[in-house]
Amino acid sequence: MKKILVHMCCAPCASYSGKKLMLEGYEVILFFSNSNIFPEDEYTRRLEAGKKLSGIYKTELLEDDYRHDLWLKAVYGYEDEPEKGKRCKKCFEYNLKRTSDAADKLNIPYFTTTLTISPHKKSKDIFRAGSRFKKYLPFDFKKENGFLKSMEFSKKYSLYRQNYCGCEFSLNSQQNK
């Protein structure tokens, strides 16, 4: 069985993505690397939901260091960008680099991300960011109604489902609507 490290932004997105990868013959190792999430109690809620999903799927979940300060440096100058803009691209690059580094350190031959399941994210931007890394496998989890299936799974298992992407800039944008 091929091991794959799966960057998970949240449990709902990882629910369908993880299942699909398992059905395709991968041994899924979930990787919670989300220094973009703000505030820290939101990070903790999403991590706890990830642990719950890990238990449901009986798969390992690894947690990256929470370094919001480093993430803020990575997106510095792009704070006022709209959702799906340059700040999001910088965020993808940051999280995929952390995942690539973890895959290398753990000697895991492949990695991917659940980010492509979101209708609020452009898969082509994620694929472009991922293409910088030799171990990255591009999966578009939006296909086959992936987002809808993730919502159904989340409801069935009472997984915490957030109402914004994660960073303070997307939170402020959501609150100003």
Summary of the structure (lengths in Angstrom):
residues: 177
radius of gyration: 14.9
end to end distance: 46.0
largest distance: 46.7
contacts: 579
relative contact order: 0.22
helix: 53%
strand: 12%
